[in-house]
Amino acid sequence: MKIWILALAMLAAYSTAIAQNQLFHSLGLGFEGGERQGSCSHPRMHIEGDRLYICTCQGLYTKDLTAENCAWQLVGFEGIPLQDYARRGNDILVLRYNEGGSFLLLSHDGGQTYEDVTPEIFRGKNHGRLPSLVQHPTDPNTLLVSSTYWGLLLSTDFGQTWECLTESVYGNPAASFIGFHPSRPNIVYNSGEGMVYEGHIKISYDSGQTWNDHGNSLGFPGDNCVHQPTFHPTNPDRWLAGGEGCVFLSDDNGQTWSCQNYWGDESRTAYWYFSAFDNEHPDTVYMAGCLGRNGQEGACIKLMCSTDGGRSWHPSHVMTFEKDFERVNDLQQYGDRLLIYSESDVYEISKDDLVRQSTTSIQSIRADKSQDGIIYDLQGRRVNQTSKGIFIKNGKKYYIK
């Protein structure tokens, strides 16, 4: 029996090494659309129906996700480095990368023609940048922007006027995130890191009128950052966010947090930027990031999953690059696929393949007869009764006799 288990583990490890190279499928953008502008930028992407839209350094591009080998098309704003956009009917308001100048451009014809609608409060050499633009989940007129000079600002008229909600936003613009809770949009957040690099998340439960600053006193480790939160699709009290070698988890609507240390050998070498609960199987969570700068050689994208709601995590899968750094700009899900937007390209990953390869990447097998704890099969599905075989419990693989 021991020989059989050892052989199975060796075969799984060999198969995983080959499969990781086949997990990431390029969508063939054809240029490094997500490359950084200036010191830092985070161009984002959106899925509208069956179309993927991405903000690039050369304008707004789109692709039909239902058609195999479909070519990318330029939508508009040709030649302009974009960070993000908001749509209201035929109107598109884009946030462009700039420092101290024209940030907001408005088009009524899909980006073929546009006008600069940047308010005077955002202009001037001392202003800095507008790193982020987000749109209310149900009211297209309501927008948030983060400003390195003014703080967090709210517009209720699609960017014509702005109201300051805070006096500052957290830390590094490349690691500061803002947004609305998707099912409780009166909740607004700004996550990031403080001046001495400790993790923070600032939350308002009344549309920005008052704020609660949740930081180290609630368990965020020092020398860290709280990146973009994601929210459980059926339990709005559960929030999850990646950090620098850490996963932050809240089960009480952001009031208290815990750091889930998933794999000790990766504790300080991964910047986990974006995460997502699976739309149909919310016990499955995905997280995308990149290799940190801590003495590592070569760049890579990292992708990992959890099959117990974010409590524990399976080993990460890696896409390597021959460059110094490869930032992840966004993570979205479309049906049975994940989409990752990096500096170099847009990649498609099968959810089933990711979970299967992750849960069969056996690091240790233990003989186990107990039935304590939730048990999953190797496809990440919860099971109530098990027979002999390999299963997952508490994030670890067990051989049950």
C-alpha positions in Angstrom: 0.0 0.0 0.0 2.8 2.4 0.9 4.5 1.8 -2.5 1.2 2.5 -4.3 0.7 5.7 -2.5 4.3 6.9 -3.2 3.9 6.0 -6.9 0.7 7.9 -7.1 2.2 11.0 -5.5 5.2 10.9 -7.9 2.9 10.5 -10.9 0.7 13.4 -9.7 3.7 15.7 -9.2 5.1 14.9 -12.7 1.7 15.3 -14.3 1.1 18.6 -12.5 4.5 20.0 -13.7 3.4 19.4 -17.3 -0.1 20.5 -16.9 0.8 23.9 -15.4 2.4 24.9 -18.7 -0.9 24.1 -20.4 -3.2 25.8 -17.9 -2.7 29.4 -19.2 -4.1 30.0 -22.7 -3.2 33.3 -24.3 -6.1 35.3 -25.9 -3.6 36.8 -28.3 -4.0 40.5 -27.7 -0.9 41.1 -29.9 0.8 43.8 -27.8 1.6 44.5 -24.2 -1.6 46.3 -23.6 -1.4 46.2 -19.8 2.1 47.6 -19.5 2.7 50.1 -16.8 2.6 53.8 -17.5 5.0 56.0 -15.5 5.7 54.6 -12.1 2.6 52.4 -11.8 -0.9 51.8 -13.3 -3.6 49.1 -13.1 -5.6 49.0 -16.4 -8.8 47.0 -15.8 -11.2 44.9 -17.8 -15.0 44.3 -17.9 -17.3 41.7 -19.2 -20.5 42.9 -20.8 -22.7 40.1 -21.9 -20.5 37.8 -24.0 -17.9 40.5 -24.7 -14.7 41.3 -22.9 -13.5 44.9 -22.8 -10.0 45.8 -21.7 -8.4 49.2 -21.0 -4.9 49.2 -22.6 -2.0 51.6 -23.2 -3.4 52.1 -26.8 -7.1 52.5 -26.2 -10.2 50.4 -25.4 -10.3 46.9 -27.0 -13.0 44.2 -27.1 -13.3 40.5 -27.9 -16.2 38.2 -28.4 -15.9 35.4 -25.8 -18.2 33.0 -27.6 -16.3 32.9 -30.9 -13.2 30.7 -31.1 -10.1 32.5 -32.4 -12.0 35.8 -32.6 -9.8 38.8 -33.3 -9.5 41.7 -30.9 -11.2 45.0 -32.1 -10.4 48.5 -31.2 -13.5 50.1 -29.7 -12.2 53.7 -29.4 -9.9 56.2 -27.6 -7.2 55.1 -30.0 -3.7 55.7 -28.8 -4.7 56.8 -25.2 -3.4 54.9 -22.2 -6.6 53.9 -20.2 -7.0 52.8 -16.6 -10.7 52.1 -16.5 -14.1 53.2 -17.8 -17.8 53.5 -16.8 -20.7 53.1 -19.2 -24.2 54.8 -19.2 -26.1 53.8 -22.2 -24.2 55.1 -25.2 -22.0 57.2 -23.0 -18.5 56.0 -22.0 -16.5 57.9 -19.4 -12.9 56.7 -19.3 -10.1 57.3 -16.8 -6.9 57.8 -18.7 -3.4 57.6 -17.2 -2.0 61.1 -16.7 -0.3 63.1 -14.0 -1.6 66.6 -13.3 -3.6 66.9 -16.5 -6.5 65.4 -18.4 -7.9 62.4 -16.5 -11.5 62.0 -17.6 -12.7 61.8 -21.2 -16.4 61.5 -22.2 -17.6 59.9 -25.4 -21.2 59.6 -26.8 -20.2 57.4 -29.7 -18.2 54.5 -28.3 -14.9 56.4 -28.1 -14.6 57.6 -31.7 -14.9 61.2 -30.6 -14.6 62.5 -27.0 -14.2 65.6 -24.9 -12.1 66.3 -21.8 -14.4 66.6 -18.9 -11.8 66.7 -16.1 -13.0 69.1 -13.4 -10.7 71.9 -12.3 -10.2 70.3 -8.9 -8.2 67.5 -10.6 -5.9 69.7 -12.6 -2.6 71.2 -11.8 1.0 70.0 -11.3 0.5 69.4 -7.6 -2.5 67.2 -8.0 -0.8 63.8 -8.6 -2.9 61.0 -10.1 -6.4 59.5 -10.2 -5.5 55.8 -9.9 -9.0 54.2 -9.9 -12.5 54.7 -11.2 -15.4 52.4 -10.2 -19.1 52.5 -11.0 -22.1 51.8 -8.6 -23.5 48.2 -9.2 -27.0 49.4 -9.8 -26.9 53.2 -10.5 -24.7 54.0 -13.5 -24.7 57.7 -12.6 -22.9 57.1 -9.3 -19.1 56.8 -9.6 -16.1 56.8 -7.3 -12.5 57.9 -8.0 -9.4 57.8 -5.9 -7.1 60.8 -6.0 -3.6 60.9 -4.6 -4.2 64.6 -3.7 -7.9 64.8 -2.7 -8.7 61.4 -1.4 -11.8 59.4 -2.3 -14.5 61.3 -4.3 -18.1 60.6 -5.2 -20.1 61.7 -8.3 -23.8 61.1 -8.7 -24.1 62.7 -12.1 -21.7 60.6 -14.2 -18.7 62.6 -13.5 -19.9 66.2 -14.0 -19.4 67.1 -10.3 -17.5 65.5 -7.4 -17.8 65.4 -3.6 -14.9 64.6 -1.4 -15.6 61.7 1.0 -12.1 61.3 2.5 -9.0 63.4 2.8 -6.6 60.7 1.6 -6.3 57.3 0.1 -4.0 54.6 1.3 -0.4 54.4 0.4 1.0 53.3 -2.9 -1.4 54.0 -5.8 -0.5 50.6 -7.3 -1.8 48.9 -4.1 -4.8 51.1 -3.3 -8.2 49.8 -4.2 -11.7 51.3 -3.9 -15.2 50.0 -4.6 -18.8 49.3 -3.6 -20.1 46.2 -1.9 -21.9 44.6 -4.8 -25.1 43.5 -2.9 -24.9 46.3 -0.2 -23.8 49.3 -2.3 -24.2 51.7 0.6 -21.0 50.1 1.8 -17.9 51.7 0.3 -14.3 50.6 0.9 -10.7 51.8 0.4 -8.1 49.1 1.0 -4.3 49.3 0.8 -1.4 49.9 3.1 -0.5 52.7 5.5 2.5 54.9 5.6 4.7 52.3 7.4 3.5 49.5 5.1 0.9 47.9 7.4 -2.3 46.5 5.9 -5.5 48.6 6.2 -9.0 48.7 4.9 -11.2 51.8 5.5 -15.0 51.1 5.3 -18.1 53.3 5.3 -21.4 51.7 6.0 -23.4 54.8 5.1 -22.4 55.8 1.6 -19.3 57.6 2.7 -20.6 59.8 5.4 -18.7 58.1 8.2 -15.7 55.8 8.1 -14.2 52.9 10.1 -10.5 52.3 9.7 -9.7 48.6 10.2 -5.9 48.0 10.4 -3.4 46.3 12.5 -5.6 46.2 15.6 -7.8 43.7 13.8 -5.1 41.3 12.8 -3.5 42.7 9.6 0.2 41.9 9.8 2.8 44.7 9.5 4.7 45.1 6.3 1.7 44.1 4.2 -1.1 45.4 2.1 -4.8 44.6 1.8 -5.5 44.3 -1.9 -8.9 44.3 -3.7 -11.7 42.6 -1.6 -14.1 40.1 -3.1 -17.5 39.2 -1.6 -19.3 35.9 -1.2 -22.2 35.6 -3.7 -24.8 34.3 -1.2 -23.3 35.4 2.2 -22.6 39.2 1.9 -21.0 39.2 5.4 -18.1 37.2 4.1 -15.3 39.3 2.5 -11.9 38.1 1.3 -8.8 39.9 0.1 -5.3 39.0 -0.9 -2.2 40.5 0.6 1.6 40.0 0.4 1.9 36.3 1.2 -1.4 36.4 3.1 -5.1 36.0 2.6 -7.4 38.2 4.7 -10.8 36.9 5.7 -13.9 38.5 7.4 -17.1 36.8 8.3 -18.8 39.8 9.9 -19.2 42.4 7.1 -15.7 43.7 7.4 -15.7 44.4 11.1 -13.0 41.9 12.1 -10.4 40.1 10.0 -8.0 37.1 10.2 -5.0 36.3 8.2 -5.0 32.8 6.7 -1.4 31.6 6.3 -1.8 29.0 3.6 1.7 27.8 2.5 4.7 28.7 4.6 7.1 28.4 1.7 5.2 31.2 -0.2 4.6 33.4 2.8 6.7 36.4 1.6 7.1 35.8 -2.2 3.7 36.5 -3.6 1.6 39.6 -4.1 -2.0 38.4 -4.3 -3.9 41.3 -5.9 -7.3 39.9 -7.1 -9.6 37.2 -5.9 -13.1 35.9 -6.7 -15.6 33.5 -5.2 -17.0 31.1 -7.9 -20.4 32.3 -9.1 -21.9 28.9 -9.0 -19.8 27.1 -6.4 -19.0 29.7 -3.7 -16.9 27.3 -1.6 -14.4 27.6 -4.4 -12.3 30.8 -4.5 -9.7 31.9 -6.9 -6.8 34.3 -6.4 -4.3 35.8 -8.9 -1.1 37.6 -8.2 2.6 37.9 -9.1 6.0 37.1 -7.7 7.3 39.6 -5.3 10.6 41.4 -5.5 12.2 39.7 -2.5 15.4 38.4 -4.2 13.6 36.2 -6.7 14.8 35.8 -10.3 12.4 36.1 -13.2 8.8 37.3 -13.4 5.7 35.1 -13.1 2.0 35.2 -12.7 0.7 33.1 -9.8 -2.8 31.6 -9.6 -4.3 29.5 -6.8 -7.6 28.2 -5.5 -9.3 27.3 -2.3 -12.1 24.7 -2.0 -13.2 25.5 1.5 -14.3 29.1 1.2 -10.8 30.6 1.6 -9.8 28.9 4.8 -7.0 27.0 3.2 -5.3 27.2 -0.2 -3.9 24.7 -2.6 -0.4 25.2 -4.1 -0.1 28.0 -6.7 0.3 27.5 -10.5 2.8 29.7 -12.2 3.2 31.3 -15.6 6.8 32.5 -16.0 8.2 35.4 -18.1 11.7 36.4 -19.1 11.5 39.9 -17.5 12.0 41.5 -14.2 8.4 41.9 -13.2 4.9 40.9 -14.5 2.1 42.7 -12.8 -1.5 41.3 -12.7 -4.0 44.0 -13.6 -7.3 42.2 -13.2 -9.1 38.9 -12.6 -12.6 38.2 -14.0 -14.7 35.1 -14.5 -16.9 34.2 -17.5 -18.9 31.0 -17.2 -16.5 28.1 -16.6 -13.4 30.2 -17.3 -11.2 32.6 -15.5 -9.6 35.6 -17.3 -6.4 37.1 -16.1 -5.1 40.4 -17.5 -1.4 40.9 -17.1 1.1 43.5 -18.4 1.9 41.2 -21.4 -1.4 39.6 -22.4 -4.9 38.3 -21.4 -5.0 34.7 -20.4 -7.9 32.2 -20.2 -7.9 29.4 -17.6 -10.4 26.6 -17.3 -11.9 26.6 -13.7 -12.3 22.8 -13.8 -8.7 22.3 -14.9 -7.4 24.6 -12.2 -9.3 22.9 -9.4 -8.5 19.4 -10.7 -4.8 20.2 -11.1 -4.6 22.0 -7.8 -6.4 19.3 -5.8 -4.3 16.5 -7.4 -1.0 18.3 -6.7 -0.4 16.0 -3.7 2.1 17.4 -1.2 1.4 14.9 1.5 -1.0 11.9 1.8 -2.1 10.8 5.2 -4.0 7.7 6.2 -7.2 9.0 7.8 -10.3 7.3 9.1 -12.0 10.2 10.9 -15.0 12.0 9.5 -14.5 15.4 11.3 -14.6 18.4 9.1 -15.9 19.1 5.6 -14.6 16.7 2.9 -14.2 17.4 -0.8 -13.3 15.2 -3.7 -10.4 15.9 -6.0 -12.6 18.1 -8.2 -13.3 20.4 -5.3 -16.9 19.2 -4.8 -18.2 18.7 -1.3 -19.1 15.2 -0.4 -21.1 13.8 2.5 -20.0 10.2 2.5 -16.7 8.8 1.3 -15.3 5.4 0.4 -11.7 4.4 0.0 -9.6 7.0 -2.0 -8.0 10.4 -1.8 -10.0 13.3 -0.5 -9.4 16.9 0.7 -10.1 17.9 4.2 -9.0 21.2 5.9 -7.0 22.0 2.7 -4.9 18.8 2.9 -5.0 15.5 1.0 -5.9 12.3 2.8 -6.0 8.7 1.8 -9.1 7.3 3.4 -9.0 3.5 3.9 
